[in-house]
Amino acid sequence: MSQPRSDSRKFHCTHQCPGRCGRSVANHLYACGRCWRKLPAQLQQAIRTTVGQPVLSPARTRAFTAAAAFYTSLPGAGDQAVCRR
């Protein structure tokens, strides 16, 4: 009988998706897949380039702040679920 396979995608540490879709997202990801795809490529790349940097590094802070501002600028930003539309 084989050993149960460990699923490396199971994470216990999560945060709320910044796209306000209500999903929990593993801490190693910025947003859920649906909300991530809504981000312009330039913002996605800015976030990708900060992988491995300290959480409060200036570049990471700028990238995450710009991405959060993008989500806020979407139509319906006052609604709870911006990315479910």
Long-range contacts (C-beta under 8 A, 24 or more apart in sequence): 17-83, 18-64, 18-67, 18-68, 18-71, 19-71, 19-82, 19-83, 20-71, 20-77, 20-79, 20-80, 20-81, 20-82, 20-83, 21-81, 21-82, 21-83, 21-84, 22-80, 22-81, 22-84, 30-64, 30-67, 31-67, 32-83, 34-83, 34-84, 35-71, 35-82, 35-83, 38-71, 38-74, 38-83, 39-67, 39-70, 40-70, 43-67, 43-70
